[in-house]
């Protein structure tokens, strides 16, 4: 059985990110042979990256306890579904920072992406694909995209249209399939 982390992409106090993550988790519960959990980057309280060694040289041994817990959590997962808002045509600084903290913990795993924003989070999704490719993460083709104007009430309460259900199911199913396949090469 593969373990998939649904990674939140925002740490703001006013974020709607967790609502989208909960929605994806509910849809994911329909999937057999996979376990899902929400991994909230805010829970790890990662400061701006300032480790003594680059992650590739750290050998999964980090100076600070929170960083070590982050490493262990990501290392324990077989794949990811990132929930990312779009900030200035990219992902949030907090998500970029969380990704940059690690190296081999991400490698040879699959990721799906669900973005949201004024233009469906498309630019954030494209940006995240590039960032994850550098971490040796295989991003699946299907991607979710929600509009702040039509899928949120007053941009604060998530109310997705049912039209998104098949796409989100495809993101979940493809991430699970690829995660299962990539697990075989990690040993």
N, C-alpha and C positions, 0 to 999 in steps of 0.2 A: 504494500500500500504506500502511495506517495503522500507526502505532507506538503501542503501548499500554504504559504503565508500570504495573507491579503495585507499588503503594506500600505499604511496611510501615508499620504504625501504632504501633510501640512501639520504644523504645530501651533497655529494661531488659536487664541482663545475663542474667537468667533467662527472657527472653521465649520464647514458643512461636510468635510471629508469623511467623518465617521459615519454619517448617514448613508453615504454612497457605499462605504465599506460594508456596512450592515446589510444593505440591499444585495450586494454581491455575495456575501456569506449566505444569506437566505436562499438565493438561487443556487449556490454551490452545494447546499445540503441535499439537493436532488441527485447529486453525482455519486455513483458507487465507486468503491475501491480507492477513495482518496479522503484524506482528512484536511480540513481547512481551519485556519485560525486567523483572527485579525492581529496583526503586529503593528502596534501604534508607535511610530517613531518618537512621539512626544514622551512616552514612558521611559525612554532611555536617556533623555536629557543630555544629549551629546553636545558638548561645546564646539565651537569652530575648530576644525581639525588642527591639532598642534602636537601630534605625537612625535617622539624622538626619531622614529624610523618610518620610512614609507611602508604602507601596509604589505607590499610584496616581500619586504625584508623582515617584517615583524614575526613571521611564522605563527600567526594567530595568538601571539602573546602581547598584550597591550598593557600600558602603564596604569591606566585608570580602570576601576572596577566596572563602571557603566559601559565603557568601551568593550571590555572583555565580555560582559553579558550580551551586548549587541552582537559581537562576533559569534558567540555560542548559539544564539538564537538563529541567526542567518545560516550558520553552518549546519544546523539541525534540519533545515528545510530542503525539500527537493525541487521546489519551484515557487513562483511568486505571481501574484496579480497586484500590480501597482495601481493605486487610486490616486491620480494626480490632478490637482487644479492647475490651471494655466496662469502663470504670473509673467507678465512682460514677454510673452511669446516663448516661454520656457517653463521648466519645472520650478518648484520653490527652492530657495537656498537651503532650507532645512533638509529637504529630500536629497539634494545634491551632496550636501555635507555627510549625510548618513551613508550614502553609497560610497563616497570617497574614503570613509574610515576603514573599509575592508578591501580585500583583494581576492584571495583564493576562496574565501567563503562563498562568493557569488558564482564562481566559475563552473562551467559545464552544467548549468541549470537553465530551465525555461522560465519565461515571464510573459504574462499577458498584461495589457495596459488598458485601463479605463480612465479616460480623461473627462474633464468638464470645464466649462468656462463660457465666455460670451460667444466663442466660435467653436463650441464642442470640445475644447481642449486639444484641438488638432496639432497646434504648434508644440504644445507640451509633450504630446505623444511622440511626435517626430524627434524632438530633442531627447526624450528619455530613451528612445530606441538607440540613438547614437551613443549616449552615455553608457548604457548597458552593454553595448557591443564591445566597448573598451574593457569592460569587466568580464568578458567572455560569457555573457548571458545571451541565450538565443531567444529573441522576442518573437512571439507567434504573430501570424498575419492578421487575424481578426483583432479589432480594437473597439472598445466601447467609447461613446462620446455623448455627453449630456450637455444641454444648453441651460445656462443660468436663467434664461428668459422663459423657457417653456417647460423645463423639468423641475423647476424650483418655484415655490410660491414666495414672492417677494425676495427672491434670491437667498432665502434662509431655510426653507423647509423643503426637503427633497420629496418630490412627487413625480416619479418618472412615468412617462407614457409607456403603455404596454408594447408599443412598436419596438422598444429596445430589447425585449426579452429574448428573441432569437439570437441577436448579436451577442448579448452577455453570455448566453448559454454556449455559444461558439467559442468565445474567449475562454470560458472555464474548461470546456471539453478539450480544446486544443492544448491549453496549458497543461492539463493533466496528462494527455497523451505524450506530449513532448517531454514532460518531466519524468514520466515512466521510462521513456526511451533513453534519455540522458543519464538516468540513474545507473544504467548498465555500464556506461563508460567510466563512471566515477568509482566503480567497484564496490 
